[in-house]
Amino acid sequence: MISQKAKYALRALVALARADDSLVISDIAETQKIPRKFLEQILLDLKHHGLVHSRRGRLGGYGLLRPADQITFGQVLRLIDGPIAPLPCLSRIAYRRCEDCQDEKSCEIRRVFAAVAEASRDVLDRATIADAVAGIATDLSYETPPRTASSRS
């Protein structure tokens, strides 16, 4: 499950992608129903990681620093929530061996969740903010590998 902060960050990025010009925090907060102080923190995080820029002054506000088709849901989730992995032993950036695991290669639980993690990463690393704005998330479905004879239906 993603955090509320990640959900707000994605909604703010979608709002910025839809805008023709910079948006002020109060407008984003109001239209996206995000608490203003929380949004300020989120936008600051996104700014520090090179996803948005800010301008001061009468025409100031926030805007995307990179094109919306170059910002993936996976990037944003990792930035806000950390690794996209259901088990610590499946994390690519914060690997940690499970304390109760005897052997990762023969772990039945790890095998199942490895498929879950791979499918999630595949979709999230292909889905961009531009895709969300365009409403084409249905084109991002994960292609499941063929089932083996030992697989159940």
C-alpha positions in Angstrom: 0.0 0.0 0.0 1.3 3.5 -0.8 1.4 6.2 1.8 -0.9 9.2 1.8 2.1 11.3 1.2 2.9 9.4 -2.0 -0.7 9.6 -3.2 -0.6 13.4 -2.6 2.7 13.7 -4.4 1.3 11.9 -7.5 -1.9 14.0 -7.5 0.2 17.2 -7.2 2.4 16.1 -10.2 -0.7 15.3 -12.2 -2.1 18.8 -11.5 1.2 20.4 -12.5 1.3 18.3 -15.7 -2.2 19.5 -16.6 -1.4 23.2 -16.0 -0.2 25.4 -18.8 2.0 27.5 -16.4 3.1 27.4 -12.8 0.6 26.8 -10.1 0.6 28.3 -6.6 0.4 25.9 -3.6 -3.0 27.2 -2.5 -4.5 26.3 -5.9 -3.0 22.8 -5.9 -4.1 22.2 -2.3 -7.6 23.4 -3.0 -8.2 21.5 -6.2 -6.5 18.3 -5.1 -7.9 18.4 -1.5 -4.4 18.2 0.0 -3.6 20.0 3.3 -1.5 23.0 2.4 1.3 22.5 5.0 1.7 18.9 3.9 1.8 19.9 0.3 4.5 22.4 1.0 6.7 19.6 2.4 5.9 17.3 -0.5 6.7 19.9 -3.1 10.0 20.7 -1.4 10.9 17.0 -1.5 10.0 16.9 -5.2 12.1 20.0 -5.8 15.1 18.7 -4.0 14.9 15.6 -6.2 14.7 17.5 -9.4 11.1 16.8 -10.4 9.6 20.3 -9.9 10.9 23.9 -9.8 9.6 26.9 -8.0 9.4 30.6 -9.0 8.9 33.5 -6.7 7.0 36.6 -7.4 3.7 37.6 -9.0 3.9 34.9 -11.7 5.5 32.4 -9.3 4.5 29.0 -8.2 5.5 25.4 -9.0 5.9 23.7 -12.3 7.4 20.4 -13.6 11.1 20.5 -14.1 11.1 17.5 -16.4 8.5 16.6 -19.0 5.6 14.6 -17.6 6.4 11.6 -19.8 9.8 11.4 -18.1 8.5 11.1 -14.6 7.3 7.6 -13.6 5.1 6.5 -10.8 7.9 4.2 -9.7 10.4 7.1 -9.3 7.9 9.1 -7.2 7.0 6.1 -5.0 10.7 5.3 -4.4 11.4 8.9 -3.6 8.5 9.3 -1.2 8.0 5.8 0.3 11.3 4.1 -0.4 11.8 0.6 -1.9 9.0 -1.0 -3.9 9.2 -4.5 -2.4 6.8 -6.6 -0.4 9.7 -8.3 1.4 13.1 -6.8 2.5 14.9 -9.6 0.7 13.3 -8.5 -2.6 14.4 -4.8 -2.4 16.8 -3.6 -5.1 17.9 -0.6 -3.2 17.5 -1.6 0.4 18.1 -5.3 0.4 18.0 -7.0 3.8 17.9 -10.8 4.4 14.7 -11.9 6.2 15.6 -12.9 9.7 13.5 -16.1 9.7 14.6 -17.3 6.3 16.7 -20.5 6.0 17.5 -20.3 2.3 16.3 -17.6 -0.1 16.7 -19.8 -3.1 14.2 -22.4 -1.8 11.9 -19.9 0.0 8.3 -20.5 -1.3 7.1 -17.2 0.1 9.9 -15.3 -1.6 9.2 -16.9 -4.9 5.5 -15.8 -4.9 6.3 -12.3 -3.7 9.1 -12.0 -6.2 6.5 -12.3 -9.0 4.3 -9.7 -7.3 7.3 -7.3 -6.9 8.3 -7.8 -10.5 4.8 -7.2 -11.9 4.4 -4.1 -9.7 7.8 -2.6 -10.7 7.1 -3.3 -14.3 3.8 -1.3 -14.3 5.1 1.5 -12.0 8.3 2.0 -13.9 6.4 2.3 -17.2 3.5 4.4 -16.0 4.3 8.1 -16.3 2.6 11.2 -15.1 1.7 11.9 -18.8 0.0 8.5 -19.0 -2.1 9.4 -16.0 -3.1 12.7 -17.5 -3.9 11.1 -20.8 -5.9 8.3 -19.0 -4.0 5.5 -20.7 -3.1 3.5 -17.6 -5.1 0.5 -19.1 -2.3 0.1 -21.6 0.2 -0.7 -18.8 -1.1 -4.1 -17.8 1.5 -6.6 -16.8 2.0 -9.5 -19.1 2.0 -12.6 -16.9 4.4 -15.3 -17.8 2.9 -18.6 -19.0 1.9 -21.0 -16.2 3.8 -24.2 -15.8 2.2 -27.6 -15.5 2.6 -27.4 -11.7 0.8 -24.1 -11.5 -2.8 -24.0 -10.3 -5.6 -22.1 -11.9 
